[in-house]
Amino acid sequence: MHEAPPPTPASPPAFGAVPAEPLSHGLKQRHLTMLGLGGVIGAGLFVGSGAGIAVAGPAIVVSYLIAGALAMLVMRMLGEMSAAMPASGSFSVHAERALGRWAGFSVGWLYWFLLVVVLAVEATAAAQIAHGWVPGVEPWAWVLLFMVVFTAANLTAVKNFGEFEFWFASLKVGAIVVFLVLGGLAVFGLLPDTDPVGMANLTGQGGFLPNGWSGVVSGVLTVVFAFGGLEVVTIAAAETDDPARAVGRAVRSAVVRILFFYVGSMLVIVTVLPWTAQRAGLSPYVKVLDAIGVPSAGQIMNIVVFVALLSALNANLYGSSRMVFSLAERGEAPRGLLKVSGGGSRGAAGGVPRRAVLASVAFGFVSVLLNLVWPDTVFLYMLNSVGAVLLFVWALIAASQLRLRARLEQEAPDALALRMWWFPYLTWLTLAGLFGVLVLMLTDEAARPQVLWSAGATALVLLVAVGRQWRERRGDAVSTDG
């Protein structure tokens, strides 16, 4: 095991320079590209989209367009900063450079907490599916197996994580492509024993906007969090041979294609079947596949959802370990987490922050236990406390880009390999959109607890960050006076 160089309070490296880190460079461009495509395609799309259709009707397509555009703008901003300054801490590093140490500390720890809590949901849901296939094995045993397997994968060379995610994502992307093809053929009556559907389901049952624009807004609140996970791409880019070029290519290819997969899927679903046929908690994909005569559609989708959950679990464990490692590099987390495996920074099994992985998975285990023992009390409070954290993270990304873009144009214009569109207008529009979503969540009875608990968690982390900074300044003042 080797230890990374201690964090120094000196000025950060120049824009465009890649900070020297002891992490491996084992990820390839294909890993990063597929991580960008598949990392955000999960159970929220395959199952959770049913709830959005139930409240918005066919206009769920508009809801996904709005939420997807918001996510795409945030990713463009994050891609701009990450291409100029790749780092394993990604937006946490950017926030520190743009707004101060309090911002880097806060967004880093909030995102880490978000990942390790959501990890428990994914592990538990995957275990329930596996238990249905093999009833003789209890769900807790499946959870243990998943956690052990993916911990082992993340403790070895980073290319193992990349390979897991590449094939997981390939299956998910392939499933959506097949679904889009079959659905498109069904719409035009080109499948055996089917007639053209036409536009009847888009205009019937109350029309395209059966619940008005308020339904569209409710749909946005339901689906916006399904786009969370794209951020891991910019974290992983630091472990490629050419981080600046890799992150730019991954962001460019991912956001538009993901928007196409999401919006395209919803358009097929509400065109093939009446929106009234969908129910929250039931996969609309299964209903469509059943309707067009695909045998064993339910089991096929169960396999896809199972893979999606394991993929998200793997990505969250990776992202959380790299984020807490980056925090330790900057003196914002225990220095013991800086230990990395030997073998050289580019060795087959070297450059892996094993203590950071173990710290993240340990808290993940605690979250799983809380989810299994107290799912409706203790764990529910934890889940609510991260329910809106993604919006806070996105808002800090936008605020950081506002500050850093001006500095980049002055100090290192050549580092702007990827630029945010129509800066600063779209950045301000994105911030306004994020604020609008938070306000709408406060007016929604079901979403309000998530905003309030998440605001409380954010306030607590901010208080700790400000307190630490005040103590450091006071200590510096005392040492100067002495």
Phi, psi and omega in degrees: 000144179234156180249138178292156176303143181296149179294143180239145179281003181294172182297145181291166181297159182297153177301140180090342177275141178268116181301139179289122179230150182277009181284155180290157174248047188273354181275138178260168179300323180294325176298313185292318180297315181287330175297320177295323180284316187264341185297334183259351180270105184219200182297335178300327177277310188290329182242312186296337181296339178299323179294322178294318179296322182296332182260335184251342184070206179303336180290001174301335176300319178292320178300317179292325177297316181294309181296320180293322178296321178298313179296322181295320179293318178298317180293326177296317177297315181294323177296321178301312182290321183288328176291326179283327181213081179295139178201149181296338178271352175045240188295339175292319176294317180297318180296322179295318181291324186275319191242344180122169184298327180301322182288315178298317178299311186294309184290327179295311181289324177297318181291320177300314179298318178302313184294316185286336175282314179296329177307321180294321178297316182293317180296318181292318179295318178297322179295323178296320178295314180296324178296324177295327178282322181232082185300338182289344179256122183293151181305322182297327179291323176295317178302314180300317180298314180299315183295319180295314182299312185282334172295315179299318180297322181280342178277341178267197185302144184297338179295335177294317174301315181299319180292318176305309184292326180298312183284323175301311182295323179299319179295317181294315179296318178298320179298319180291320179298315178298318179298316180297320180294310180298316179297318178298319177296321179294321180300321183265007177068031183264358175270155179302139177060032176234150175250153177304135182279323183070205183258012187301319183284342176278334184249345180273184179050046178098000178088183182294330179242069185297331179248019178069190180289339175295328175293322177297316179298315178299324177296320178299316180297328182285323191255346188299326183284348176293343180271357177293143180122339178298333185299333183298335179302316183286337174288316182290334183301332181295344181253029172250168181291328181228079188304315184298314180290321184295316183291324178298314180293320181294317181294317180300316185281331189282311193296316182290319181293321178295318176301319179296315181297315182293305184293320178299317178299314181296321180296319177296315184298310184281349175273319182288319183236152173298142182297336180290348179280348184270147179224145177298137179090348178250139184287120175294337177295318178297317181298317180293314180297322175297318184294327182265008171087023177282120183292145178055039183300321181298315180290323177300314181290328175300319179295316180296315179296320178301313179296320180299320180293316179294323177298314180295321178300313180299314181294321181292322177294318177298308183299319181293322180293320180289326179293315181289330174296316179296321177298319179294322178302324184264012177077017182257003177215164181307136183294339178299338180285355180280353180296132176235158181290156182281185179106003180089152184298337179245013180291165184300322181236015182267167175072025179256125181282078190296322179293324177294321177297313182294323178296319181291317182289330178297314178292327176298319176299317177300317179298319179297315180299317178296324179291325180283324186269315183232064185294332185258005180232271186300310183292326178299321177295319178297318181295318177297326183290346176246004186301324181246008182299325180303322179293322177296318179298313179299320180296321178290328175299314180295317180296321179295318181295325176302318183283317187284330183300315180298319179292321179297318181296330180275317190264326185209066181300333180292340180284348181278069179287334179231123186246143173291136181292143171046047178290141001263006189298315180290332176294314177295322178297321178296315177300318178296320179296318178296318177297320179298319179297318178298317179297317179295324177296325178293331180274350180265123187298323182286326184271341185305315180302326179296317180296315184294314179293320178294322177296322177296315178297319179295316179299321180296315179295319178298320179297317178297317181298314180294321179297317179297318181294321179295318179296320180295318179294321179295319179295321177297320180295320180293317180295325178293317179295325180290000000 
